[in-house]
Amino acid sequence: MRQDQRIAFRKRFAFRCGYCGVRERDVGAELTIDHFQPGSKGGAHEPENWVYCCHACNEFKGDYW
Ligand SMILES: [Zn+2]
C-alpha cells in the first residue's frame, strides 16, 4: 500500500481500531490492517475488505470470519 493510500485508509477509520475503537494515540503506534474476510476464505485483497484494527483485535480474530 502506498503511503497516501495508507493515510487515507487510517482517516476513514478516524485513526481508530474498527473493532474495539482504540485510538492510535492510546496505543502509541499505528494499528494494523486486517482483511475483514480472510484471504484464505476468499476475501478480496481490496480496500473494501480491509479493516483498520489494533494488534489485539487482529490476533484475536485471526482467520475467523
Ligand atoms: Zn482493537
N, CA, C, O and the ligand as a Tripos MOL2 file, in Angstrom:
@<TRIPOS>MOLECULE
protein
  261   259    66     0     0
PROTEIN
NO_CHARGES

@<TRIPOS>ATOM
      1 N           0.8470   -1.2020    0.0000 N.3       1 MET1
      2 CA          0.0000    0.0000    0.0000 C.3       1 MET1
      3 C           0.8790    1.2470    0.0000 C.2       1 MET1
      4 O           1.8650    1.3330    0.7320 O.2       1 MET1
      5 N           0.5000    2.2050   -0.8330 N.am      2 ARG2
      6 CA          1.2630    3.4400   -0.8630 C.3       2 ARG2
      7 C           0.9810    4.2490    0.3970 C.2       2 ARG2
      8 O          -0.0430    4.0740    1.0580 O.2       2 ARG2
      9 N           1.9110    5.1330    0.7060 N.am      3 GLN3
     10 CA          1.7970    5.9260    1.9310 C.3       3 GLN3
     11 C           0.5200    6.7630    1.9430 C.2       3 GLN3
     12 O          -0.1480    6.8560    2.9730 O.2       3 GLN3
     13 N           0.1720    7.3770    0.8000 N.am      4 ASP4
     14 CA         -1.0320    8.2220    0.7780 C.3       4 ASP4
     15 C          -2.2970    7.3760    0.8980 C.2       4 ASP4
     16 O          -3.2910    7.8100    1.4800 O.2       4 ASP4
     17 N          -2.2490    6.1690    0.3440 N.am      5 GLN5
     18 CA         -3.3930    5.2590    0.4770 C.3       5 GLN5
     19 C          -3.5730    4.8600    1.9390 C.2       5 GLN5
     20 O          -4.6860    4.7940    2.4600 O.2       5 GLN5
     21 N          -2.4450    4.6010    2.5730 N.am      6 ARG6
     22 CA         -2.4800    4.1790    3.9660 C.3       6 ARG6
     23 C          -3.0510    5.2870    4.8530 C.2       6 ARG6
     24 O          -3.8440    5.0260    5.7570 O.2       6 ARG6
     25 N          -2.6400    6.5110    4.5840 N.am      7 ILE7
     26 CA         -3.1370    7.6400    5.3680 C.3       7 ILE7
     27 C          -4.6340    7.8290    5.1450 C.2       7 ILE7
     28 O          -5.3800    8.0610    6.0960 O.2       7 ILE7
     29 N          -5.0730    7.7300    3.8920 N.am      8 ALA8
     30 CA         -6.5000    7.8520    3.5750 C.3       8 ALA8
     31 C          -7.2880    6.7510    4.2700 C.2       8 ALA8
     32 O          -8.3910    6.9770    4.7670 O.2       8 ALA8
     33 N          -6.7060    5.5570    4.2960 N.am      9 PHE9
     34 CA         -7.3400    4.4140    4.9400 C.3       9 PHE9
     35 C          -7.4830    4.6630    6.4400 C.2       9 PHE9
     36 O          -8.5390    4.4130    7.0210 O.2       9 PHE9
     37 N          -6.4100    5.1580    7.0600 N.am     10 ARG10
     38 CA         -6.4510    5.4430    8.5030 C.3      10 ARG10
     39 C          -7.4690    6.5270    8.8110 C.2      10 ARG10
     40 O          -8.1640    6.4730    9.8250 O.2      10 ARG10
     41 N          -7.5500    7.5180    7.9180 N.am     11 LYS11
     42 CA         -8.5270    8.5970    8.1020 C.3      11 LYS11
     43 C          -9.9460    8.0520    8.0670 C.2      11 LYS11
     44 O         -10.8040    8.4850    8.8360 O.2      11 LYS11
     45 N         -10.1930    7.0950    7.1650 N.am     12 ARG12
     46 CA        -11.5220    6.5190    7.0230 C.3      12 ARG12
     47 C         -11.9740    5.8920    8.3390 C.2      12 ARG12
     48 O         -13.1620    5.9000    8.6610 O.2      12 ARG12
     49 N         -11.0350    5.3580    9.0850 N.am     13 PHE13
     50 CA        -11.3670    4.7390   10.3720 C.3      13 PHE13
     51 C         -11.0930    5.7020   11.5300 C.2      13 PHE13
     52 O         -11.0890    5.3050   12.6950 O.2      13 PHE13
     53 N         -10.8630    6.9840   11.1850 N.am     14 ALA14
     54 CA        -10.6290    8.0180   12.2020 C.3      14 ALA14
     55 C          -9.4680    7.6390   13.1220 C.2      14 ALA14
     56 O          -9.4790    7.9720   14.3080 O.2      14 ALA14
     57 N          -8.4620    6.9390   12.5720 N.am     15 PHE15
     58 CA         -7.2560    6.5370   13.3010 C.3      15 PHE15
     59 C          -7.5990    5.6660   14.5010 C.2      15 PHE15
     60 O          -6.8870    5.6740   15.5060 O.2      15 PHE15
     61 N          -8.6910    4.9170   14.3920 N.am     16 ARG16
     62 CA         -9.1200    4.0440   15.4910 C.3      16 ARG16
     63 C          -9.3070    2.6190   14.9910 C.2      16 ARG16
     64 O          -9.4960    2.3770   13.7980 O.2      16 ARG16
     65 N          -9.2510    1.6930   15.9230 N.am     17 CYS17
     66 CA         -9.4990    0.2900   15.6120 C.3      17 CYS17
     67 C         -10.9510    0.1200   15.1800 C.2      17 CYS17
     68 O         -11.8620    0.6000   15.8540 O.2      17 CYS17
     69 N         -11.1660   -0.5570   14.0640 N.am     18 GLY18
     70 CA        -12.5130   -0.7550   13.5540 C.3      18 GLY18
     71 C         -13.3370   -1.7070   14.4130 C.2      18 GLY18
     72 O         -14.5540   -1.7870   14.2470 O.2      18 GLY18
     73 N         -12.6930   -2.4270   15.3280 N.am     19 TYR19
     74 CA        -13.4160   -3.3940   16.1660 C.3      19 TYR19
     75 C         -13.6500   -2.8530   17.5750 C.2      19 TYR19
     76 O         -14.7900   -2.8030   18.0380 O.2      19 TYR19
     77 N         -12.5960   -2.4560   18.2490 N.am     20 CYS20
     78 CA        -12.7580   -2.0560   19.6540 C.3      20 CYS20
     79 C         -12.6820   -0.5420   19.8290 C.2      20 CYS20
     80 O         -13.0090   -0.0330   20.9020 O.2      20 CYS20
     81 N         -12.2560    0.1880   18.7970 N.am     21 GLY21
     82 CA        -12.2780    1.6420   18.8550 C.3      21 GLY21
     83 C         -11.0750    2.2870   19.5250 C.2      21 GLY21
     84 O         -11.0610    3.5000   19.7350 O.2      21 GLY21
     85 N         -10.0640    1.4880   19.8650 N.am     22 VAL22
     86 CA         -8.8750    2.0530   20.4940 C.3      22 VAL22
     87 C          -8.1730    2.9720   19.4950 C.2      22 VAL22
     88 O          -8.1200    2.6710   18.3030 O.2      22 VAL22
     89 N          -7.6400    4.0820   19.9780 N.am     23 ARG23
     90 CA         -7.0170    5.0630   19.0920 C.3      23 ARG23
     91 C          -5.5170    4.8130   18.9540 C.2      23 ARG23
     92 O          -4.8740    4.2540   19.8430 O.2      23 ARG23
     93 N          -4.9840    5.2410   17.8190 N.am     24 GLU24
     94 CA         -3.5320    5.1650   17.6130 C.3      24 GLU24
     95 C          -2.8080    5.8380   18.7670 C.2      24 GLU24
     96 O          -1.7790    5.3560   19.2430 O.2      24 GLU24
     97 N          -3.3660    6.9690   19.2120 N.am     25 ARG25
     98 CA         -2.7390    7.7430   20.2750 C.3      25 ARG25
     99 C          -2.6890    6.9410   21.5700 C.2      25 ARG25
    100 O          -1.7410    7.0600   22.3460 O.2      25 ARG25
    101 N          -3.7240    6.1160   21.8020 N.am     26 ASP26
    102 CA         -3.7590    5.3020   23.0190 C.3      26 ASP26
    103 C          -2.7290    4.1850   22.9610 C.2      26 ASP26
    104 O          -2.1100    3.8330   23.9650 O.2      26 ASP26
    105 N          -2.5590    3.6360   21.7620 N.am     27 VAL27
    106 CA         -1.6290    2.5220   21.5830 C.3      27 VAL27
    107 C          -0.1950    3.0450   21.4750 C.2      27 VAL27
    108 O           0.7610    2.3750   21.8650 O.2      27 VAL27
    109 N          -0.0730    4.2630   20.9330 N.am     28 GLY28
    110 CA          1.2480    4.8520   20.7630 C.3      28 GLY28
    111 C           1.9240    4.3990   19.4940 C.2      28 GLY28
    112 O           3.1320    4.5750   19.3360 O.2      28 GLY28
    113 N           1.1600    3.8150   18.5810 N.am     29 ALA29
    114 CA          1.7110    3.3560   17.3100 C.3      29 ALA29
    115 C           0.5930    3.2340   16.2950 C.2      29 ALA29
    116 O          -0.5890    3.3110   16.6310 O.2      29 ALA29
    117 N           0.9860    3.0450   15.0570 N.am     30 GLU30
    118 CA         -0.0180    2.7950   14.0350 C.3      30 GLU30
    119 C          -0.6300    1.4190   14.2670 C.2      30 GLU30
    120 O           0.0200    0.5160   14.7940 O.2      30 GLU30
    121 N          -1.8700    1.2750   13.8700 N.am     31 LEU31
    122 CA         -2.5460   -0.0120   14.0090 C.3      31 LEU31
    123 C          -2.2790   -0.8650   12.7790 C.2      31 LEU31
    124 O          -1.5350   -0.4590   11.8860 O.2      31 LEU31
    125 N          -2.8720   -2.0210   12.7330 N.am     32 THR32
    126 CA         -2.6350   -2.9400   11.6200 C.3      32 THR32
    127 C          -3.8440   -2.9440   10.6840 C.2      32 THR32
    128 O          -4.9190   -2.4520   11.0280 O.2      32 THR32
    129 N          -3.6450   -3.4990    9.5140 N.am     33 ILE33
    130 CA         -4.7320   -3.6070    8.5510 C.3      33 ILE33
    131 C          -5.1620   -5.0630    8.4750 C.2      33 ILE33
    132 O          -4.3660   -5.9490    8.1650 O.2      33 ILE33
    133 N          -6.4360   -5.2890    8.7630 N.am     34 ASP34
    134 CA         -6.9660   -6.6390    8.7920 C.3      34 ASP34
    135 C          -7.8350   -6.8820    7.5690 C.2      34 ASP34
    136 O          -8.5530   -5.9900    7.1160 O.2      34 ASP34
    137 N          -7.7630   -8.0950    7.0400 N.am     35 HIS35
    138 CA         -8.6960   -8.4920    5.9900 C.3      35 HIS35
    139 C          -9.9780   -8.9340    6.6750 C.2      35 HIS35
    140 O         -10.0010   -9.9540    7.3640 O.2      35 HIS35
    141 N         -11.0330   -8.1760    6.4890 N.am     36 PHE36
    142 CA        -12.3040   -8.4720    7.1410 C.3      36 PHE36
    143 C         -12.7230   -9.8990    6.8120 C.2      36 PHE36
    144 O         -13.0430  -10.6820    7.7060 O.2      36 PHE36
    145 N         -12.7180  -10.2280    5.5350 N.am     37 GLN37
    146 CA        -12.9340  -11.6150    5.1100 C.3      37 GLN37
    147 C         -11.5580  -12.1550    4.7580 C.2      37 GLN37
    148 O         -10.9570  -11.6960    3.7860 O.2      37 GLN37
    149 N         -11.0360  -13.1200    5.5200 N.am     38 PRO38
    150 CA         -9.6580  -13.5710    5.2970 C.3      38 PRO38
    151 C          -9.4010  -14.0170    3.8640 C.2      38 PRO38
    152 O         -10.2730  -14.5850    3.2070 O.2      38 PRO38
    153 N          -8.1890  -13.7480    3.3950 N.am     39 GLY39
    154 CA         -7.8270  -14.1610    2.0470 C.3      39 GLY39
    155 C          -7.9960  -15.6560    1.8600 C.2      39 GLY39
    156 O          -8.3380  -16.1230    0.7740 O.2      39 GLY39
    157 N          -7.7460  -16.4200    2.9570 N.am     40 SER40
    158 CA         -7.8830  -17.8680    2.8840 C.3      40 SER40
    159 C          -9.3380  -18.3050    2.7640 C.2      40 SER40
    160 O          -9.6190  -19.4620    2.4500 O.2      40 SER40
    161 N         -10.2720  -17.3680    3.0160 N.am     41 LYS41
    162 CA        -11.7010  -17.6570    2.8960 C.3      41 LYS41
    163 C         -12.2820  -16.9760    1.6550 C.2      41 LYS41
    164 O         -13.4960  -16.8070    1.5370 O.2      41 LYS41
    165 N         -11.4140  -16.5950    0.7520 N.am     42 GLY42
    166 CA        -11.8720  -16.0000   -0.4920 C.3      42 GLY42
    167 C         -12.0580  -14.4930   -0.4350 C.2      42 GLY42
    168 O         -12.6180  -13.8960   -1.3540 O.2      42 GLY42
    169 N         -11.5840  -13.8760    0.6490 N.am     43 GLY43
    170 CA        -11.7140  -12.4240    0.7970 C.3      43 GLY43
    171 C         -10.8750  -11.6950   -0.2270 C.2      43 GLY43
    172 O          -9.7760  -12.1230   -0.5800 O.2      43 GLY43
    173 N         -11.4140  -10.5830   -0.6970 N.am     44 ALA44
    174 CA        -10.7250   -9.8100   -1.7220 C.3      44 ALA44
    175 C          -9.5790   -9.0150   -1.1000 C.2      44 ALA44
    176 O          -9.6650   -8.5600    0.0410 O.2      44 ALA44
    177 N          -8.5220   -8.8590   -1.8640 N.am     45 HIS45
    178 CA         -7.4220   -8.0060   -1.4340 C.3      45 HIS45
    179 C          -7.7190   -6.5920   -1.9100 C.2      45 HIS45
    180 O          -6.9660   -6.0070   -2.6890 O.2      45 HIS45
    181 N          -8.8300   -6.0580   -1.4250 N.am     46 GLU46
    182 CA         -9.3070   -4.7370   -1.8380 C.3      46 GLU46
    183 C          -9.5810   -3.9070   -0.5980 C.2      46 GLU46
    184 O          -9.8860   -4.4470    0.4650 O.2      46 GLU46
    185 N          -9.4710   -2.5810   -0.7370 N.am     47 PRO47
    186 CA         -9.7120   -1.7140    0.4220 C.3      47 PRO47
    187 C         -11.0810   -1.9330    1.0580 C.2      47 PRO47
    188 O         -11.2290   -1.7600    2.2680 O.2      47 PRO47
    189 N         -12.0840   -2.3110    0.2650 N.am     48 GLU48
    190 CA        -13.4320   -2.5170    0.8070 C.3      48 GLU48
    191 C         -13.4420   -3.6650    1.8130 C.2      48 GLU48
    192 O         -14.3180   -3.7410    2.6750 O.2      48 GLU48
    193 N         -12.4730   -4.5410    1.6950 N.am     49 ASN49
    194 CA        -12.4220   -5.7200    2.5610 C.3      49 ASN49
    195 C         -11.4300   -5.5310    3.7040 C.2      49 ASN49
    196 O         -11.1490   -6.4810    4.4360 O.2      49 ASN49
    197 N         -10.8900   -4.3090    3.8710 N.am     50 TRP50
    198 CA         -9.8970   -4.0780    4.9050 C.3      50 TRP50
    199 C         -10.5040   -3.3430    6.0810 C.2      50 TRP50
    200 O         -11.3400   -2.4540    5.9230 O.2      50 TRP50
    201 N         -10.0690   -3.7300    7.2440 N.am     51 VAL51
    202 CA        -10.4740   -3.0290    8.4630 C.3      51 VAL51
    203 C          -9.2100   -2.6200    9.1930 C.2      51 VAL51
    204 O          -8.2910   -3.4170    9.3790 O.2      51 VAL51
    205 N          -9.1850   -1.3630    9.6020 N.am     52 TYR52
    206 CA         -8.0660   -0.8770   10.3850 C.3      52 TYR52
    207 C          -8.2800   -1.3490   11.8140 C.2      52 TYR52
    208 O          -9.3160   -1.0460   12.4070 O.2      52 TYR52
    209 N          -7.3370   -2.0790   12.3810 N.am     53 CYS53
    210 CA         -7.5660   -2.5760   13.7350 C.3      53 CYS53
    211 C          -6.2590   -2.7170   14.4990 C.2      53 CYS53
    212 O          -5.1710   -2.7310   13.9230 O.2      53 CYS53
    213 N          -6.4020   -2.8200   15.8170 N.am     54 CYS54
    214 CA         -5.2380   -2.9180   16.6910 C.3      54 CYS54
    215 C          -4.7060   -4.3540   16.6830 C.2      54 CYS54
    216 O          -5.3740   -5.2760   16.2140 O.2      54 CYS54
    217 N          -3.5050   -4.5210   17.2040 N.am     55 HIS55
    218 CA         -2.8680   -5.8370   17.2040 C.3      55 HIS55
    219 C          -3.6980   -6.8520   17.9850 C.2      55 HIS55
    220 O          -3.8400   -8.0020   17.5690 O.2      55 HIS55
    221 N          -4.2430   -6.4180   19.1130 N.am     56 ALA56
    222 CA         -5.0120   -7.3350   19.9560 C.3      56 ALA56
    223 C          -6.1990   -7.8980   19.1880 C.2      56 ALA56
    224 O          -6.4330   -9.1060   19.2070 O.2      56 ALA56
    225 N          -6.9490   -7.0350   18.5130 N.am     57 CYS57
    226 CA         -8.1200   -7.4960   17.7730 C.3      57 CYS57
    227 C          -7.7020   -8.3400   16.5830 C.2      57 CYS57
    228 O          -8.3520   -9.3350   16.2630 O.2      57 CYS57
    229 N          -6.6290   -7.9500   15.9310 N.am     58 ASN58
    230 CA         -6.1650   -8.6950   14.7690 C.3      58 ASN58
    231 C          -5.7830  -10.1180   15.1730 C.2      58 ASN58
    232 O          -6.1320  -11.0760   14.4840 O.2      58 ASN58
    233 N          -5.0740  -10.2530   16.2760 N.am     59 GLU59
    234 CA         -4.6420  -11.5720   16.7310 C.3      59 GLU59
    235 C          -5.8210  -12.3810   17.2200 C.2      59 GLU59
    236 O          -5.9100  -13.5840   16.9740 O.2      59 GLU59
    237 N          -6.7290  -11.7120   17.9150 N.am     60 PHE60
    238 CA         -7.8970  -12.3930   18.4510 C.3      60 PHE60
    239 C          -8.7490  -12.9660   17.3220 C.2      60 PHE60
    240 O          -9.2400  -14.0920   17.4030 O.2      60 PHE60
    241 N          -8.9150  -12.1660   16.2660 N.am     61 LYS61
    242 CA         -9.7680  -12.5700   15.1650 C.3      61 LYS61
    243 C          -9.0990  -13.6410   14.3230 C.2      61 LYS61
    244 O          -9.7240  -14.6390   13.9640 O.2      61 LYS61
    245 N          -7.8360  -13.4360   14.0100 N.am     62 GLY62
    246 CA         -7.0920  -14.4050   13.2050 C.3      62 GLY62
    247 C          -7.8030  -14.7100   11.8950 C.2      62 GLY62
    248 O          -8.1550  -13.8110   11.1310 O.2      62 GLY62
    249 N          -8.0000  -15.9830   11.6590 N.am     63 ASP63
    250 CA         -8.6070  -16.4090   10.4090 C.3      63 ASP63
    251 C         -10.1130  -16.5970   10.5510 C.2      63 ASP63
    252 O         -10.7990  -16.9940    9.6100 O.2      63 ASP63
    253 N         -10.6040  -16.3050   11.7360 N.am     64 TYR64
    254 CA        -12.0370  -16.4640   11.9670 C.3      64 TYR64
    255 C         -12.7990  -15.3800   11.2300 C.2      64 TYR64
    256 O         -12.3640  -14.2290   11.1890 O.2      64 TYR64
    257 N         -13.9130  -15.7350   10.6590 N.am     65 TRP65
    258 CA        -14.7170  -14.7440    9.9630 C.3      65 TRP65
    259 C         -16.1630  -14.8790   10.3600 C.2      65 TRP65
    260 O         -17.0090  -14.1260    9.8770 O.2      65 TRP65
    261 ZN         -8.9720   -3.3320   18.6400 Zn       66 ZN66
@<TRIPOS>BOND
     1     1     2 1
     2     2     3 1
     3     3     4 2
     4     3     5 am
     5     5     6 1
     6     6     7 1
     7     7     8 2
     8     7     9 am
     9     9    10 1
    10    10    11 1
    11    11    12 2
    12    11    13 am
    13    13    14 1
    14    14    15 1
    15    15    16 2
    16    15    17 am
    17    17    18 1
    18    18    19 1
    19    19    20 2
    20    19    21 am
    21    21    22 1
    22    22    23 1
    23    23    24 2
    24    23    25 am
    25    25    26 1
    26    26    27 1
    27    27    28 2
    28    27    29 am
    29    29    30 1
    30    30    31 1
    31    31    32 2
    32    31    33 am
    33    33    34 1
    34    34    35 1
    35    35    36 2
    36    35    37 am
    37    37    38 1
    38    38    39 1
    39    39    40 2
    40    39    41 am
    41    41    42 1
    42    42    43 1
    43    43    44 2
    44    43    45 am
    45    45    46 1
    46    46    47 1
    47    47    48 2
    48    47    49 am
    49    49    50 1
    50    50    51 1
    51    51    52 2
    52    51    53 am
    53    53    54 1
    54    54    55 1
    55    55    56 2
    56    55    57 am
    57    57    58 1
    58    58    59 1
    59    59    60 2
    60    59    61 am
    61    61    62 1
    62    62    63 1
    63    63    64 2
    64    63    65 am
    65    65    66 1
    66    66    67 1
    67    67    68 2
    68    67    69 am
    69    69    70 1
    70    70    71 1
    71    71    72 2
    72    71    73 am
    73    73    74 1
    74    74    75 1
    75    75    76 2
    76    75    77 am
    77    77    78 1
    78    78    79 1
    79    79    80 2
    80    79    81 am
    81    81    82 1
    82    82    83 1
    83    83    84 2
    84    83    85 am
    85    85    86 1
    86    86    87 1
    87    87    88 2
    88    87    89 am
    89    89    90 1
    90    90    91 1
    91    91    92 2
    92    91    93 am
    93    93    94 1
    94    94    95 1
    95    95    96 2
    96    95    97 am
    97    97    98 1
    98    98    99 1
    99    99   100 2
   100    99   101 am
   101   101   102 1
   102   102   103 1
   103   103   104 2
   104   103   105 am
   105   105   106 1
   106   106   107 1
   107   107   108 2
   108   107   109 am
   109   109   110 1
   110   110   111 1
   111   111   112 2
   112   111   113 am
   113   113   114 1
   114   114   115 1
   115   115   116 2
   116   115   117 am
   117   117   118 1
   118   118   119 1
   119   119   120 2
   120   119   121 am
   121   121   122 1
   122   122   123 1
   123   123   124 2
   124   123   125 am
   125   125   126 1
   126   126   127 1
   127   127   128 2
   128   127   129 am
   129   129   130 1
   130   130   131 1
   131   131   132 2
   132   131   133 am
   133   133   134 1
   134   134   135 1
   135   135   136 2
   136   135   137 am
   137   137   138 1
   138   138   139 1
   139   139   140 2
   140   139   141 am
   141   141   142 1
   142   142   143 1
   143   143   144 2
   144   143   145 am
   145   145   146 1
   146   146   147 1
   147   147   148 2
   148   147   149 am
   149   149   150 1
   150   150   151 1
   151   151   152 2
   152   151   153 am
   153   153   154 1
   154   154   155 1
   155   155   156 2
   156   155   157 am
   157   157   158 1
   158   158   159 1
   159   159   160 2
   160   159   161 am
   161   161   162 1
   162   162   163 1
   163   163   164 2
   164   163   165 am
   165   165   166 1
   166   166   167 1
   167   167   168 2
   168   167   169 am
   169   169   170 1
   170   170   171 1
   171   171   172 2
   172   171   173 am
   173   173   174 1
   174   174   175 1
   175   175   176 2
   176   175   177 am
   177   177   178 1
   178   178   179 1
   179   179   180 2
   180   179   181 am
   181   181   182 1
   182   182   183 1
   183   183   184 2
   184   183   185 am
   185   185   186 1
   186   186   187 1
   187   187   188 2
   188   187   189 am
   189   189   190 1
   190   190   191 1
   191   191   192 2
   192   191   193 am
   193   193   194 1
   194   194   195 1
   195   195   196 2
   196   195   197 am
   197   197   198 1
   198   198   199 1
   199   199   200 2
   200   199   201 am
   201   201   202 1
   202   202   203 1
   203   203   204 2
   204   203   205 am
   205   205   206 1
   206   206   207 1
   207   207   208 2
   208   207   209 am
   209   209   210 1
   210   210   211 1
   211   211   212 2
   212   211   213 am
   213   213   214 1
   214   214   215 1
   215   215   216 2
   216   215   217 am
   217   217   218 1
   218   218   219 1
   219   219   220 2
   220   219   221 am
   221   221   222 1
   222   222   223 1
   223   223   224 2
   224   223   225 am
   225   225   226 1
   226   226   227 1
   227   227   228 2
   228   227   229 am
   229   229   230 1
   230   230   231 1
   231   231   232 2
   232   231   233 am
   233   233   234 1
   234   234   235 1
   235   235   236 2
   236   235   237 am
   237   237   238 1
   238   238   239 1
   239   239   240 2
   240   239   241 am
   241   241   242 1
   242   242   243 1
   243   243   244 2
   244   243   245 am
   245   245   246 1
   246   246   247 1
   247   247   248 2
   248   247   249 am
   249   249   250 1
   250   250   251 1
   251   251   252 2
   252   251   253 am
   253   253   254 1
   254   254   255 1
   255   255   256 2
   256   255   257 am
   257   257   258 1
   258   258   259 1
   259   259   260 2
@<TRIPOS>SUBSTRUCTURE
     1 MET1         2 RESIDUE 1 A MET
     2 ARG2         6 RESIDUE 1 A ARG
     3 GLN3        10 RESIDUE 1 A GLN
     4 ASP4        14 RESIDUE 1 A ASP
     5 GLN5        18 RESIDUE 1 A GLN
     6 ARG6        22 RESIDUE 1 A ARG
     7 ILE7        26 RESIDUE 1 A ILE
     8 ALA8        30 RESIDUE 1 A ALA
     9 PHE9        34 RESIDUE 1 A PHE
    10 ARG10       38 RESIDUE 1 A ARG
    11 LYS11       42 RESIDUE 1 A LYS
    12 ARG12       46 RESIDUE 1 A ARG
    13 PHE13       50 RESIDUE 1 A PHE
    14 ALA14       54 RESIDUE 1 A ALA
    15 PHE15       58 RESIDUE 1 A PHE
    16 ARG16       62 RESIDUE 1 A ARG
    17 CYS17       66 RESIDUE 1 A CYS
    18 GLY18       70 RESIDUE 1 A GLY
    19 TYR19       74 RESIDUE 1 A TYR
    20 CYS20       78 RESIDUE 1 A CYS
    21 GLY21       82 RESIDUE 1 A GLY
    22 VAL22       86 RESIDUE 1 A VAL
    23 ARG23       90 RESIDUE 1 A ARG
    24 GLU24       94 RESIDUE 1 A GLU
    25 ARG25       98 RESIDUE 1 A ARG
    26 ASP26      102 RESIDUE 1 A ASP
    27 VAL27      106 RESIDUE 1 A VAL
    28 GLY28      110 RESIDUE 1 A GLY
    29 ALA29      114 RESIDUE 1 A ALA
    30 GLU30      118 RESIDUE 1 A GLU
    31 LEU31      122 RESIDUE 1 A LEU
    32 THR32      126 RESIDUE 1 A THR
    33 ILE33      130 RESIDUE 1 A ILE
    34 ASP34      134 RESIDUE 1 A ASP
    35 HIS35      138 RESIDUE 1 A HIS
    36 PHE36      142 RESIDUE 1 A PHE
    37 GLN37      146 RESIDUE 1 A GLN
    38 PRO38      150 RESIDUE 1 A PRO
    39 GLY39      154 RESIDUE 1 A GLY
    40 SER40      158 RESIDUE 1 A SER
    41 LYS41      162 RESIDUE 1 A LYS
    42 GLY42      166 RESIDUE 1 A GLY
    43 GLY43      170 RESIDUE 1 A GLY
    44 ALA44      174 RESIDUE 1 A ALA
    45 HIS45      178 RESIDUE 1 A HIS
    46 GLU46      182 RESIDUE 1 A GLU
    47 PRO47      186 RESIDUE 1 A PRO
    48 GLU48      190 RESIDUE 1 A GLU
    49 ASN49      194 RESIDUE 1 A ASN
    50 TRP50      198 RESIDUE 1 A TRP
    51 VAL51      202 RESIDUE 1 A VAL
    52 TYR52      206 RESIDUE 1 A TYR
    53 CYS53      210 RESIDUE 1 A CYS
    54 CYS54      214 RESIDUE 1 A CYS
    55 HIS55      218 RESIDUE 1 A HIS
    56 ALA56      222 RESIDUE 1 A ALA
    57 CYS57      226 RESIDUE 1 A CYS
    58 ASN58      230 RESIDUE 1 A ASN
    59 GLU59      234 RESIDUE 1 A GLU
    60 PHE60      238 RESIDUE 1 A PHE
    61 LYS61      242 RESIDUE 1 A LYS
    62 GLY62      246 RESIDUE 1 A GLY
    63 ASP63      250 RESIDUE 1 A ASP
    64 TYR64      254 RESIDUE 1 A TYR
    65 TRP65      258 RESIDUE 1 A TRP
    66 ZN66       261 GROUP 0 **** ****
